[in-house]
Amino acid sequence: MSARLQRRSPTAPPFPRHLHIPVRRLYSIPSTLAVLSSIGLISALLADGFWDGVSWVALSIPAVVIIWFVLRPADGHVSSKLK
């Protein structure tokens, strides 16, 4: 029997009907990474010298965050769903 069709145990907590995550909490990090990427790209295109350093920093932060999330050990919840 597939996992979807199995009945839940009577002692298991009920599924939440509606999960409410505030918009600010949900989109704060992706928005910050998007702003950093935009600043990095614009400063790389429009100026030289100091702004080249700003572009390197602003573009490397999103790259480091992506690499960190790709290489970190998976949580038990994620790995059990992928197997």
C-alpha positions as CSV (number, residue, x, y, z in Angstrom):
1,M,0.0,0.0,0.0
2,S,1.4,3.4,-0.9
3,A,2.3,6.0,1.8
4,R,-0.5,8.2,0.7
5,L,-3.2,5.6,1.2
6,Q,-2.0,4.4,4.6
7,R,-4.2,5.4,7.5
8,R,-2.7,7.5,10.3
9,S,-2.5,6.2,13.8
10,P,-5.2,7.5,16.1
11,T,-2.5,8.9,18.4
12,A,-0.8,10.9,15.7
13,P,-1.3,14.6,15.7
14,P,-3.7,15.9,13.0
15,F,-2.3,17.5,9.8
16,P,-2.4,21.3,10.0
17,R,-5.1,22.5,7.7
18,H,-3.5,25.8,7.0
19,L,0.1,26.8,7.6
20,H,0.5,30.5,7.8
21,I,4.0,31.9,7.2
22,P,4.3,35.7,7.3
23,V,5.2,37.1,3.9
24,R,8.1,39.1,5.3
25,R,9.6,36.0,6.8
26,L,9.0,33.9,3.7
27,Y,10.6,36.4,1.2
28,S,13.2,38.3,3.3
29,I,16.2,36.2,2.4
30,P,15.4,35.7,-1.3
31,S,14.6,39.4,-1.6
32,T,17.9,40.3,0.0
33,L,19.8,38.0,-2.3
34,A,18.0,39.5,-5.3
35,V,18.9,43.1,-4.2
36,L,22.6,42.1,-3.6
37,S,22.7,40.5,-7.0
38,S,21.2,43.6,-8.6
39,I,23.6,45.9,-6.9
40,G,26.5,43.7,-7.9
41,L,25.5,43.6,-11.5
42,I,24.8,47.3,-11.8
43,S,28.0,48.3,-10.0
44,A,30.0,46.0,-12.3
45,L,28.5,47.5,-15.4
46,L,28.6,51.2,-14.5
47,A,31.8,51.9,-12.6
48,D,35.4,50.9,-12.1
49,G,37.8,50.8,-9.2
50,F,36.1,50.8,-5.8
51,W,32.8,49.6,-7.5
52,D,34.5,46.5,-8.9
53,G,35.1,45.5,-5.3
54,V,31.5,46.2,-4.4
55,S,30.4,44.1,-7.3
56,W,32.6,41.2,-6.2
57,V,31.3,41.2,-2.7
58,A,27.7,41.7,-3.7
59,L,27.8,38.9,-6.2
60,S,29.8,36.5,-4.1
61,I,27.4,36.6,-1.1
62,P,24.5,34.9,-3.1
63,A,26.9,32.4,-4.6
64,V,28.3,31.5,-1.1
65,V,24.7,31.1,0.2
66,I,23.8,28.8,-2.7
67,I,26.9,26.7,-2.3
68,W,26.3,26.5,1.5
69,F,22.8,25.2,1.0
70,V,23.9,22.7,-1.7
71,L,26.8,21.3,0.3
72,R,25.2,21.2,3.9
73,P,24.1,17.9,5.3
74,A,20.5,17.2,4.5
75,D,18.0,17.3,7.4
76,G,16.3,14.0,8.3
77,H,13.0,15.3,6.9
78,V,14.5,16.1,3.5
79,S,16.5,13.0,3.0
80,S,13.7,10.7,4.1
81,K,11.4,12.2,1.4
82,L,14.1,11.9,-1.3
83,K,14.7,8.2,-0.8
